[in-house]
Amino acid sequence: MPAVLADTSAIIEFFRPGGREETRQEVARLLDAGQIAVCGIVIAELLQGVREDEREPLVDFLAEAQTWELRTEDYTRAGELGNGLRRKGHKIPLSDLIIAALALRMKAQVLTLDLKDFGQIPGLKLV
């Protein structure tokens, strides 16, 4: 099974006390199986918002997850996706478009709680 690219929302939910149990279980299962991946944007978003007392568990989590690198083609695809969606009246955050473009190149699903935005991206499979 190919790895799943985790969005920031899913990882936050994993660490949030009282977070959705199904999301927490899915993240834990993927982590245990070595099948969860993150990218630089997700890492930056997580570290930007982490409290000092949460930092060490988050850094440990990130060390266990696969880290996928972005390429120029991912940024190009993100821009093209965003342009096409904007013309249809959908404004998706650039960070979500970049995550989606990477997942599409890697033929991976995205684990997210943000179904509203990610669900509008053509060809993207969500967990």
C-alpha positions in Angstrom: 0.0 0.0 0.0 1.5 3.4 -0.9 1.9 6.0 1.8 -0.8 8.5 2.6 0.1 12.2 2.6 -1.2 13.8 5.8 -2.5 17.3 5.9 -1.9 19.6 8.9 -5.5 19.2 10.0 -5.2 15.4 10.5 -2.0 15.7 12.5 -3.4 18.4 14.7 -6.5 16.2 15.3 -4.1 13.3 16.2 -2.5 15.3 19.0 -5.6 17.2 20.2 -6.9 15.8 23.5 -10.5 14.7 22.7 -9.8 14.7 19.0 -11.9 12.6 16.6 -11.1 9.0 17.5 -11.4 7.7 13.9 -8.8 10.2 12.8 -6.5 9.5 15.7 -6.7 5.8 15.1 -6.0 6.2 11.3 -3.0 8.4 11.9 -1.6 5.9 14.5 -2.2 2.9 12.2 -0.5 4.6 9.3 2.4 5.7 11.5 2.9 2.2 12.9 2.9 0.8 9.4 5.4 3.4 8.2 2.8 4.6 5.7 2.3 8.2 6.7 4.0 11.0 4.9 4.3 14.8 5.3 5.8 17.6 3.3 7.6 20.8 4.1 4.4 22.9 4.1 2.8 20.7 6.7 5.9 20.6 8.8 6.1 24.4 8.8 2.4 24.8 9.6 2.6 22.4 12.5 5.8 24.0 14.0 4.4 27.5 13.5 1.4 26.7 15.8 2.9 24.2 18.3 3.1 25.1 22.0 6.4 24.5 23.8 5.0 21.6 25.8 3.8 19.9 22.6 7.0 20.4 20.6 8.9 17.2 21.6 6.0 14.7 20.8 5.5 16.5 17.5 9.2 16.4 16.5 9.2 12.7 17.4 6.2 12.1 15.2 7.8 14.0 12.3 11.0 12.0 12.6 8.9 8.8 12.2 6.9 10.0 9.2 8.2 9.9 5.7 9.0 13.4 4.3 8.3 14.0 0.7 10.1 16.7 -1.2 8.4 19.1 -3.5 9.6 19.6 -7.1 9.1 22.5 -9.5 6.4 20.4 -11.3 4.4 20.3 -8.1 4.3 24.1 -7.9 3.4 24.3 -11.5 0.6 21.8 -11.1 -0.7 23.6 -8.0 -0.8 26.9 -9.9 -2.7 25.3 -12.8 -5.1 23.5 -10.4 -5.8 26.8 -8.6 -6.3 28.7 -11.8 -8.8 26.1 -13.1 -10.7 26.0 -9.8 -10.7 29.8 -9.5 -12.3 30.1 -12.9 -15.1 27.8 -11.6 -15.6 30.1 -8.5 -13.6 28.0 -6.0 -10.7 29.7 -4.1 -8.5 27.0 -2.5 -5.6 28.0 -0.3 -2.2 27.7 -2.1 -0.8 25.5 0.6 -3.7 23.0 0.0 -3.1 23.1 -3.7 0.6 22.3 -3.3 -0.1 19.4 -1.0 -2.7 18.1 -3.5 -0.2 18.5 -6.4 2.4 16.4 -4.5 -0.1 13.7 -3.6 -1.2 13.5 -7.3 2.4 13.1 -8.5 3.0 10.5 -5.8 -0.3 8.8 -6.6 -1.2 9.0 -2.9 -4.3 9.7 -0.9 -4.5 12.8 1.3 -5.6 12.3 5.0 -7.4 15.5 5.9 -10.3 17.0 7.8 -10.6 19.8 5.3 -13.0 18.0 2.9 -14.4 21.3 1.7 -11.3 22.5 0.0 -9.5 19.2 -0.8 -12.7 17.7 -2.1 -12.9 20.2 -4.9 -9.5 19.2 -6.4 -10.0 16.9 -9.5 -8.5 13.5 -9.3 -7.4 13.8 -5.7 -8.3 10.8 -3.4 -9.0 11.5 0.2 -8.9 9.4 3.3 
